[in-house]
């Protein structure tokens, strides 16, 4: 999926990344708190959201970013501190929500989270 994403072939990237996410789901089902698996899942979700956004699927990209944030927050809780990509992911979601409009409360909450990092 990475090669397709880098080449701008977003639908093909999305298809391959969706399969990687499915495999990630199966692995995490057996070991839900595995740090390495969670980090991998966060990276896959990031790339899926990039592909969705490039395809103009803003609503699904927002949903995927929310899922990614859930994983990053779980990692941060395990670690006892912020994960390195957490602030960037919050910022990306804020941008997507601002482009859609009508998400002022969620944007304010995300900004509070960024400020607390």
One Martini backbone bead per residue (centre of mass of N, CA, C, O) as a GRO file, in nm:
protein
  117
    1UNK     BB    1   0.053   0.064  -0.018
    2UNK     BB    2   0.286   0.270  -0.007
    3UNK     BB    3   0.355   0.286  -0.308
    4UNK     BB    4   0.079   0.387  -0.402
    5UNK     BB    5   0.073   0.638  -0.229
    6UNK     BB    6   0.336   0.768  -0.344
    7UNK     BB    7   0.207   0.749  -0.652
    8UNK     BB    8  -0.112   0.833  -0.631
    9UNK     BB    9  -0.268   0.544  -0.580
   10UNK     BB   10  -0.528   0.549  -0.375
   11UNK     BB   11  -0.711   0.304  -0.423
   12UNK     BB   12  -0.493   0.088  -0.408
   13UNK     BB   13  -0.391   0.164  -0.131
   14UNK     BB   14  -0.653   0.122   0.022
   15UNK     BB   15  -0.685  -0.179  -0.038
   16UNK     BB   16  -0.419  -0.276   0.097
   17UNK     BB   17  -0.464  -0.139   0.375
   18UNK     BB   18  -0.724  -0.289   0.448
   19UNK     BB   19  -0.582  -0.563   0.470
   20UNK     BB   20  -0.384  -0.478   0.692
   21UNK     BB   21  -0.605  -0.410   0.899
   22UNK     BB   22  -0.725  -0.692   0.915
   23UNK     BB   23  -0.467  -0.824   1.023
   24UNK     BB   24  -0.450  -0.646   1.273
   25UNK     BB   25  -0.711  -0.737   1.404
   26UNK     BB   26  -0.625  -1.032   1.445
   27UNK     BB   27  -0.377  -0.979   1.620
   28UNK     BB   28  -0.526  -0.806   1.844
   29UNK     BB   29  -0.724  -1.025   1.940
   30UNK     BB   30  -0.479  -1.183   2.087
   31UNK     BB   31  -0.319  -0.877   2.155
   32UNK     BB   32  -0.445  -0.578   2.258
   33UNK     BB   33  -0.160  -0.458   2.417
   34UNK     BB   34   0.034  -0.451   2.186
   35UNK     BB   35   0.250  -0.212   2.103
   36UNK     BB   36   0.343  -0.284   1.813
   37UNK     BB   37   0.056  -0.331   1.698
   38UNK     BB   38  -0.055  -0.048   1.763
   39UNK     BB   39   0.150   0.112   1.596
   40UNK     BB   40   0.081  -0.018   1.329
   41UNK     BB   41  -0.217   0.064   1.325
   42UNK     BB   42  -0.168   0.369   1.326
   43UNK     BB   43  -0.018   0.373   1.052
   44UNK     BB   44  -0.243   0.255   0.880
   45UNK     BB   45  -0.458   0.470   0.944
   46UNK     BB   46  -0.300   0.705   0.831
   47UNK     BB   47  -0.287   0.600   0.535
   48UNK     BB   48  -0.587   0.572   0.489
   49UNK     BB   49  -0.658   0.870   0.538
   50UNK     BB   50  -0.491   0.980   0.309
   51UNK     BB   51  -0.642   0.833   0.083
   52UNK     BB   52  -0.924   0.940   0.145
   53UNK     BB   53  -0.859   1.237   0.111
   54UNK     BB   54  -0.754   1.216  -0.185
   55UNK     BB   55  -1.051   1.094  -0.272
   56UNK     BB   56  -1.270   1.283  -0.109
   57UNK     BB   57  -1.323   1.125   0.183
   58UNK     BB   58  -1.381   1.297   0.449
   59UNK     BB   59  -1.563   1.132   0.639
   60UNK     BB   60  -1.378   0.878   0.646
   61UNK     BB   61  -1.123   1.026   0.739
   62UNK     BB   62  -1.237   1.113   1.007
   63UNK     BB   63  -1.298   0.831   1.118
   64UNK     BB   64  -1.006   0.729   1.096
   65UNK     BB   65  -0.875   0.942   1.281
   66UNK     BB   66  -1.034   0.860   1.530
   67UNK     BB   67  -0.918   0.575   1.543
   68UNK     BB   68  -0.624   0.661   1.567
   69UNK     BB   69  -0.657   0.817   1.832
   70UNK     BB   70  -0.738   0.580   2.006
   71UNK     BB   71  -0.468   0.436   1.976
   72UNK     BB   72  -0.281   0.665   2.075
   73UNK     BB   73  -0.416   0.687   2.358
   74UNK     BB   74  -0.348   0.402   2.444
   75UNK     BB   75  -0.043   0.431   2.419
   76UNK     BB   76  -0.018   0.670   2.616
   77UNK     BB   77  -0.128   0.518   2.862
   78UNK     BB   78   0.091   0.299   2.867
   79UNK     BB   79   0.334   0.517   2.877
   80UNK     BB   80   0.255   0.804   3.027
   81UNK     BB   81   0.245   0.950   2.735
   82UNK     BB   82   0.300   1.087   2.458
   83UNK     BB   83   0.287   1.043   2.125
   84UNK     BB   84   0.462   1.163   1.859
   85UNK     BB   85   0.183   1.177   1.656
   86UNK     BB   86  -0.054   1.308   1.810
   87UNK     BB   87  -0.057   1.614   1.738
   88UNK     BB   88  -0.075   1.576   1.430
   89UNK     BB   89  -0.342   1.420   1.430
   90UNK     BB   90  -0.512   1.633   1.558
   91UNK     BB   91  -0.453   1.850   1.340
   92UNK     BB   92  -0.572   1.694   1.102
   93UNK     BB   93  -0.857   1.669   1.217
   94UNK     BB   94  -0.914   1.964   1.246
   95UNK     BB   95  -0.894   2.029   0.943
   96UNK     BB   96  -1.126   1.844   0.854
   97UNK     BB   97  -1.348   1.971   1.033
   98UNK     BB   98  -1.324   2.259   0.923
   99UNK     BB   99  -1.402   2.180   0.626
  100UNK     BB  100  -1.700   2.091   0.718
  101UNK     BB  101  -1.816   2.190   0.964
  102UNK     BB  102  -1.987   2.178   1.278
  103UNK     BB  103  -1.720   2.105   1.504
  104UNK     BB  104  -1.649   2.291   1.750
  105UNK     BB  105  -1.637   2.108   2.004
  106UNK     BB  106  -1.427   1.905   1.899
  107UNK     BB  107  -1.206   2.108   1.834
  108UNK     BB  108  -1.174   2.217   2.121
  109UNK     BB  109  -1.092   1.945   2.244
  110UNK     BB  110  -0.843   1.896   2.068
  111UNK     BB  111  -0.693   2.153   2.155
  112UNK     BB  112  -0.670   2.072   2.451
  113UNK     BB  113  -0.501   1.820   2.399
  114UNK     BB  114  -0.262   1.959   2.267
  115UNK     BB  115  -0.196   2.150   2.508
  116UNK     BB  116  -0.143   1.891   2.709
  117UNK     BB  117   0.126   1.766   2.568
   0.00000   0.00000   0.00000
